[in-house]
Amino acid sequence: MIVHTVGELLRQWRHRRGLSQLDLAIAADVSARHVSLVETGRSKPSADMILRLADQLHVPLRDRNRLLLAGGFAPRYAERPLDDGALAAVHEAVRRVLRAHEPYPAVVFDRRWNIVMTNRAVDPFFAQADPDLLRPPVNLVRLGLHPRGFARIVVNLADVRAVFRSRISRQLAAAPDPELAALYEELLAPEPGEESSRRIDADVVIPMVLRVGGRELRLFSTITTFGTPTDITVDEIAIESYYPADAESAAYFTK
């Protein structure tokens, strides 16, 4: 196993963000020389300096803990289950968001796209999937693209796959993760001869057409995340809320 110094890790994050040492120094209000000394190991940064630089580099909380450990400091950010008592307020807030979105579907998933919570409107769609795919942890990408999952009811499956591919590619570029990379290779890596650069005009609004009960439901979705989390679990979860894209689809849910 390769062990990196805190300076090496910070340099990797700086390169990942496409910043020069001067760019980072200006953003963090320190000298470029100090950034250089930290990266080369000639200066040992304090815990506060590590977090200051990490904040400007938009390093996820999980990786900020790794930076602190590499610098010889204790981790600052806890990672607790969403149903832990310490996260009761967050759990209740998420539950309210899910419930308020009914009768339309909504799901909560983690950084590896494993489903954490859902609202009741999701249940009829889960009934369309093979029970084996619903054994925890239920992965949203696998469920959506598997032939025994939602793939058999998704009319524009190529578009949905392209959106997943785009989103997870950006996620991996922002913060590499071996398990997420393995998921990408399993489900999203282009097949030989497949067009890998299929364009989606607006992947903020996901186009998805489902064939359910002899009718087509047209849905788009939005992603909600927490703005200033201090817990790793909260930092990594997202709420995907689905909306009807036309009156006919809305009528299906309101009935």
C-alpha positions, -999 to 999 in steps of 0.1 A, spaced: 0 0 0 13 34 -10 14 59 18 13 96 8 24 126 28 -1 153 34 18 175 10 16 149 -18 -21 144 -12 -28 182 -13 -8 184 -45 -29 156 -60 -61 175 -51 -47 208 -65 -39 191 -98 -74 174 -98 -89 209 -95 -67 223 -122 -52 250 -100 -17 263 -98 1 269 -65 -5 306 -69 -42 300 -76 -45 280 -44 -24 305 -24 -46 334 -34 -78 315 -27 -65 305 8 -49 338 15 -14 324 20 18 328 1 26 306 -30 59 298 -13 41 284 17 19 262 -5 51 249 -22 68 242 11 38 222 23 35 202 -9 72 193 -8 72 184 28 96 212 39 69 228 61 46 208 83 11 224 81 -12 228 111 -45 210 112 -62 243 106 -40 250 76 -47 216 61 -85 222 64 -81 257 51 -64 245 19 -88 215 17 -118 239 18 -105 259 -11 -99 226 -30 -135 215 -23 -122 182 -8 -150 159 5 -151 155 43 -141 118 41 -109 129 23 -103 158 47 -100 132 74 -74 114 53 -55 146 49 -55 152 86 -43 117 94 -15 120 68 -5 152 86 -4 135 120 -37 148 133 -69 132 145 -99 132 121 -123 160 125 -154 146 109 -176 118 122 -194 92 100 -226 80 116 -256 62 102 -284 85 91 -307 69 117 -281 76 145 -295 98 173 -269 125 166 -284 129 132 -320 129 143 -326 164 130 -312 156 96 -330 123 94 -363 140 102 -356 167 76 -350 141 49 -380 122 59 -402 153 57 -388 161 22 -396 126 10 -431 127 24 -438 162 11 -429 151 -24 -456 124 -25 -475 114 -46 -443 116 -67 -413 93 -62 -382 103 -43 -351 84 -32 -321 92 -10 -288 76 -20 -252 77 -8 -219 85 -27 -219 50 -42 -256 53 -53 -269 29 -27 -304 37 -17 -307 49 19 -344 60 21 -374 63 -2 -409 76 0 -441 55 -5 -445 65 -41 -415 45 -51 -430 12 -39 -451 4 -71 -420 8 -92 -399 -14 -69 -427 -40 -75 -416 -41 -111 -381 -53 -102 -367 -87 -94 -366 -92 -56 -329 -102 -58 -321 -66 -69 -340 -53 -38 -318 -69 -12 -298 -43 7 -278 -25 -3 -300 -16 -32 -280 3 -58 -299 29 -78 -277 26 -109 -278 -12 -110 -316 -12 -103 -321 14 -131 -301 -4 -158 -304 -41 -150 -326 -61 -174 -345 -75 -144 -347 -41 -128 -361 -9 -144 -344 -14 -177 -374 -34 -190 -398 -5 -183 -375 24 -193 -383 34 -229 -353 57 -234 -328 35 -217 -298 48 -238 -305 84 -226 -308 73 -190 -276 53 -192 -258 83 -208 -269 106 -179 -257 81 -153 -224 78 -172 -220 116 -173 -228 121 -137 -206 93 -124 -177 103 -146 -178 138 -132 -181 123 -97 -150 102 -102 -131 131 -116 -140 152 -86 -132 125 -60 -119 91 -71 -135 61 -54 -125 24 -62 -159 10 -56 -177 36 -76 -151 31 -104 -159 -6 -103 -197 2 -106 -189 24 -136 -169 -4 -153 -197 -30 -146 -226 -10 -158 -216 21 -177 -183 15 -195 -190 19 -233 -192 -14 -252 -170 -19 -283 -185 2 -311 -208 20 -287 -209 58 -289 -193 69 -256 -200 106 -261 -238 104 -265 -251 139 -258 -276 149 -232 -286 185 -236 -294 192 -200 -284 165 -175 -295 186 -146 -330 175 -157 -330 138 -164 -352 127 -193 -368 94 -184 -398 77 -200 -413 47 -182 -439 22 -197 -462 12 -169 -496 -4 -171 -499 2 -209 -491 39 -207 -459 60 -209 -449 81 -179 -426 110 -186 -405 121 -157 -376 145 -149 -357 147 -117 -337 171 -95 -309 164 -71 -308 180 -36 -277 179 -13 -269 195 21 -250 228 17 -228 229 48 -225 193 63 -202 185 92 -208 147 91 -195 125 64 -228 107 59 -246 139 54 -219 152 31 -224 122 8 -261 117 6 -283 132 -21 -321 133 -26 -334 126 -61 -369 138 -66 -390 128 -97 -416 151 -112 -442 144 -140 -432 161 -172 -467 164 -186 -504 164 -175 -510 127 -184 -481 116 -162 -492 139 -134 -527 124 -135 -513 89 -131 -497 98 -98 -525 120 -84 -550 91 -89 
